[in-house]
Amino acid sequence: MKRGYSLEEMEHSVADVLIICSTYNQEKYIGDALRGFISQKTDFPFQVLVHDDASTDATPQIIRDFESKYPEIIKGVYEEQNQYSLGNFHWYNEYLERSAARYIALCEGDDYWVDPCKLQKQFDAMSKCSECNFCITNALLMDAGSGELIGKMMPRNKRDESILSRGPLLDSEDMMSLEFIPTATFFADRRTWLKEPKCPSGAFSGDRAHQLYLASSGTSIYLEDCTAVYRVNAQGSAMASWNVDRSARIASIEKYVKLYDHFNRYTDDKFADVVRSFRDDKVLSLMYAQGSKRLLPFDRAWAAASRRGSRYCLLLILLHIAPGLVTRLWGRQVG
């Protein structure tokens, strides 16, 4: 059962941009996210939906404190039972359907915005491009343990560097080809977002899924400004759990493979060549984790290993000689 800001209240909102923030047990971080929201300087109204998924720490109280100070901007939605554990990942779709906002922006509770003009920059860029449905910016990476900034999030590799140099307008294949983009900078047309198909059970339905489906809908925009901070291995994040739970990491990899398969079916293989390299990369990880040599043809497995580097090529060769050894080695790392 939800408490706080209701669907009926959403119907009366006049916000042009609706910010979606999901959080769970992030009392160390949520204040940074909320301060980033209220610092935004815009010439349009915006609103923040902060969803607390039945946290057991001080996260709900921190949200309520901000809500009382900034009642026109911060709107808390509080769960009595954790929805993520029940498989209810997209709690906000009901609100999006009732909203009249032109655009939606995302920022998870463990990330935050550092540019007070972030929303205005993305709003202006999208408003000038009628065929654009999706906009992202660059972001800074932070080590969650030390609080140290460790560089820009993009580009991640030479392919990303080549793609981003062609911006700010990116076609569907270019946006899909970017390896990992900052979720905290997602800014999209609300109606296009709502047209995304529902992923099948067992398929990953988070940021990567949104990236694929939004990119396939038309032209996207990349702004090189670093407008947000993305915390690496933040306490309570999925990535942090993968570092200590190998089975969780394997399950996550399998979800990505199912996502790519579903996306190719949904788009009638229109982008199959672009998506295949990402799918093969995930399958290669499963080969190492499970000691299997037959999940990919050798030429495709070798191509995937080569994109990662010489160490992964050596592991692939070893996989064909001593699969059990590779599985044990792989169990000591996140792959």
C-alpha positions, 0 to 999 in steps of 0.5 A: 500500500502506498502513502503520500502523494496520490494518483488523484493529486498527480492529475492536477499537477501543472509541472512540465517536467516530472522527476522520478527518484527511487530510493531504498535504505539510502540515508547516506545519499538521498539528501544529496539527490534531493538538494540537487533537485531543489537547486534547479533553476528553470523557467518552467514548473517541475515536480519530483516524485520520490519513491521510498520502497519501505526503507528500514533506515532514516530515508523516509524521514529525510524525504519528509523533511524536504517535503515539508520545506519544499511542498511544491517541488518534493512529493513523497510516495511511501511503500509499506511493503518493498515492491522491488522484492515483489518484482514491481519495478516500475511503480511510477508508470501509474503516475506518468499516465495521470501526469500532463508533463511533457518530459520525464527525468530520472535520478536514483537516490544514490546519485545526484545532480551538480548542475543547477541548469541541468533540467533547463539545458535538456528542456531547451535542447529537446524543445528545439528538436521535434524528432528527438525523444531522448536526451542524456548528458555526461556525468562524473564517477565517484567512489562511494567509499572514499567520496573521491571523484574518479573522472568522467563517466563517458566515453568508456572506450574508443567506440564511445569516443567516436560516437560522442564526437559526432554529437549532439544529435545521435541516431538510434544505432549510435545511442544504442551502441554507447556502452553505459550511460548515466541513468541520472541524466535520462531526460525523455518525452513522457508519451514516448516513455509510456509506449515502451513495451513491457519486458517479459518475465526474467528480462532486465527492465531497468536503465539499459532497457529504457536506453534501447527502446527510447533510442529506437524511437528516433533521434537522441541528444547528447550534451557533454556537460557533466550535470550529475554524479554517479556513485560506484558500488554505493551501499544498497545498490545492485552493483554492490551486491554483485561484488559479494554474491556471484549468483546474483551477478549471474542472474543479472547477466541472464536478465540482460541476455533475455532483454536483448533477445526480446528487443530484437524480436520487438524491433524485428531484428532491425538493430540486431547487428548493433545489439549482438556485440552486447549480447555476446559480451554477456553470454561470454561472461556466462561461459566463464561463470558456468564453464560452458564452451558452447553458448557461443560459436568460437569466432563470436566468443573470441571477438567478444573476448578481444573487445575486453582485452588479452586477459579475457582471450587467455581465459577463453583459451583456458576454458577449452582446456580446463573449464573448471579452473576458469569457473573457479577463477571467475568466481573471484571477480565480478564479470 
